[in-house]
Amino acid sequence: MSDTLIARFGPAGNCDDFAAAGYKHSADMPIYAASFGLNAYEYQCGRGVRLSDDTAAALRLNAEQNGVQLSLHAPYFISLASDDPQKRDNSIRYILDSADAVARLGGNRIVVHPGGLGGLSREGATALASQTLTRAQAALDEAGLDFIHICPETMGKINQLGDLAEVMQFCAVDERFLPCIDFGHLNSRTHGGLASRADYERVLDTLENALGVERARQFHAHFSKIEYTDGGEKRHLTFEDMTFGPDPAPLMQAIADRGFTPTFICESAGTQTRDAKTLMTLYEEAAK
């Protein structure tokens, strides 16, 4: 599974400064990201997979020429544990479409939201979602997309599937799965539970214990500061916010000390490229 040998950092989608810098097309984002020294970019298909072959080819070329690794966020409306079998079937199709799109981009990771509970208990919803993911992986294998890593994401709202333990169960479906650990989401659903390095270490220990060191060290990650309420996530913020966390510095120190090489995608609200650079700088300083 050693497809990532260095830690990677980059933005999710296009930041507010992208157009102001004179860029006109999303295909240029790898060039823009590389101008910050970044080496990752996550293409957003949250509202549906609509990636033309021309755009995919341009994105792939720009990424390859600038040393930027591409990943893709699958549609938000995936619902792995829906009580409607047709919606579960549609979710498998959305995952398949996302895998095809990221393959055309030259990438091999798709981030998948598990969705809601579908009226089931958390245990029942997790079991049903795991069955849907098993079918999704079979669909990828049949389509010749077996090299794509499905990355189930930890979610920010308490009434959603996707706490840390549930994502570890999803990753037990197939050894090719990699978790997408969204630290802002985990902080939101635990009402500020990521407040110290020890809190981060417990998350990383969970990954190692569930996945083994080799698989854990290559995990996918999202990071942003997020405002939360009693129900969990409310809205994404920027690194300038000093009220809500989490603080990235102790996490970068913990990652560096373990020799982990994850891919960190920053989802700050409009400043994701600049904030991704901050994450990279913190990691590089910690790794010295």
N, C-alpha and C positions, 0 to 999 in steps of 0.2 A: 504493500500500500504506500510505499514511500514516494508519493507524487509531489511532496513539498519538503524541501530540504532547508529552507530558510523561512524565517518569520516574514509575513507579508502584511502590508497595511495599505488601505485605500478607502475611497468613499463609496457610499451607496447612491447611485444616481448622480444627477448633475447639481452642483452647488449653485448658490445665488451669484457667485462671482464668475461663473463659467462664461456666460454670454457677455458680461461686461469686459472680459478679457479678450473679446473678439472672436470667440469660437461660435459656430453656428449649427453644429450637428453633433448629436450624441456620439457619433463614430469618432469624434476628436477627443473624447474624454480620456482615453489612455495617454494621449500626448500631453494633455493638461495635467493629469495626475503625475506623470513622469517628471514634469517641470518642477514639482515639489519634492522629487526624490522618491515618490510613492511607487509601489510595485503591485498593486491590486486594484480592481474596480469591479463593483457588482452591478450588473445590468438589471433594471427593474421591470418586471412583468407583472406587477401586483394587480393590475386591472385587466390582465389578459395577455396571452402570448401573441404579439403582433410584430414579429421581427422578420423583415424582408431579407431575402438572400443578399441583396446589394449592401444593406446596412450591416448585416452579419459579416460579410467579407471585408468591408472597410474597417469595422471594429477589430476584427481578428488581425488584420494586417498591422494596424496601428499599435495593437497590444503586443504583437510579436516583435515589432521593430523597437519598442520602448521597454521591453522586459516587464510588461504588466500582465499579471494573471487575472483572467476573467472568470467570474462566477455569475449566477443568475438567481434572482428571487422569483419563485413561482407565484401564481395568482393567489391573492389574499382569500378568495372565496372557496378554496379547497376546504372540504369538511370530511375528515377521515372517519368520523364516528357518527355521521348523519343517520337519522332513523329512516331516511329515504334511500332505498338501494340505488335509485337512479342517480342521486347526488353523489353517492360513493363511487359509482361507475364514472361519473363525470370527473370526479377528483382524480381518478387514475388517469383519465385522458389528459387532464391539465398537467399532471406530473410527466406524462409521456411527451407532451408538447414542449414542456420546459426542458426536458432532457435533450430532445432533438435540437432545440434552440441553442443551448449551451454548447452542444457538440459542434454546431456550425460556427460558434464563436471561438472554438479551440479550447474551451474550458471543460471542467469535469465535475463541477459542484452545483447543485440546485438546493436552495433553501426553501423549506416547506413548512407553512403554518399548519398545525394539526387541526385547528378549528374548535368548535364548541363540544359540549358533552352529549348533544343529541337526546337530551332527556334521560340519559342513563346515569348510573352512579359513576364516580371517577374510575373505579376499577373496571366496570363494564365498558365504559367508553374507551379506556386504554386498550382493553382486549380487542374491541371491534376495530379501533384505529390500527392496531398492529396487524390484524388480518388484512385490512385495506392496503397497508404498506407492503405486506407480503405479495399481494396481487400486483401492486404497482411495480415492484422489483421484477416479478415474472414478466410483466409487459415490457419492461426495459430490456431484459435478457432476450426476449423473443424478437425485439426490434433491433438487436445488435448494439444496444446502448448499455451493455453490462459494465462498462468502465466509468459510468457516471455515478458519482456519490450523491445519494439522497441525504440531505442534512435536515432532520427534524429540528425545529426551533423551539427554544424555551419562550414561553409567552408571558405578557405583562399583566393581563387581567386575571383575577383569581377564578372567574367563572369559565375560563378557557382551559382546554387541555394544554399541557406543556409545562408542568413544573419540572424541576430537575430530575426527579426520580422517574417521572413518566417518559421524559426524553431518553433516559438511559434504557428504559424498557423498549422503546421504539428502536433504539440502536441495536438491541439484542436480536431483532428480526433478521438482520443480515450483517455479516462482518464488513461489508463495503460501506454501510451507513456511517456517517460522521455526524456528531451532534453540532448544531449551531447554537452555541451558548450565547444568548443575548444578556449581557450583564446588567444593562439598564432594565430589562424586563424582570430579571430575577430580583433586582433591588426593589422594583416597584411592587411586585406581588408579595414580597416579604416586608413591605413598608420600611425600607431602609436597612435591610438585613445585611447589605454588603458595606460595612462601615470600617473595616480594618483589614490588614493583610491576612490575619487568621481566618476571617470570613471567606476571603478569596481562596485561601489554601484548602479550606474544606470543600469548596466546589471542585478544585483541581484534584483533590484526593478522591472525590467521588468519580470523576472521569477515569482516573487511573485504575481504581478498583473495579469499575464496571467494564472498561474497554481494554485494559492492559496499557502498558506504558507507550508502546510504539504507536498504537492507534490514537491514544489520548493526546500525544504530543503534537498531532497534526490536526487538531480539531478546528472547526470553523467558528468564528465569533462575530457578534455584533456588539458595538459599544456606543452608548450615548448617555447623556444625563437626561433623566425623564421625570417630569412632575407626576405624582401619583396621589390617589385618594384612597378611601377605605376599600374600594373595589380593585385597586391596582393602578395600572398605567392610565394616565390622562393625556399627556402630550410630550413630544420630544422637545428638548431644549438645546442650548449650545454649551460649550465648555466654559463660557463666561458666567454661567449661572452658579451661584455659590450657596443656594438654598437646598437644592435637591442633588443627590449623587447619582451614581457612585463616583468616587475619586479614582481615576485611572492609574495613578502613580504606584500604589502598592501592588496592583495587579501586574503591571509591567515588570516590577521587581521580582515577583513570584514566578512569572513566566520565564524570565531570563535566568533566574537561579536554577530552575528545573531543566534548562536547555530545551524547552518546548519551542516548536516552530509552527505556530498556528497562523491562520489567515484572519486578520482583524479588519472588519468592515465597519467604518464609522457612519452612524445614522443621525448625526446632529441635524438640527433644523436649519438647513441653509448654509451651514458652515462646515459641512462634513469633510471637505477636502483639507481645509486648514486644520481641523481638529484631528483628522487622520494623521497629519504630519506631526502633531503634538504627541499622539500615541507612539508613533515611530521613534521620535526623539527620546521620549521617556524610556522606551525599550532599549534603544541603543546605548543610552547612558547607563542603564542598569546592567547591561551586558558587558561593560568594559571591565 
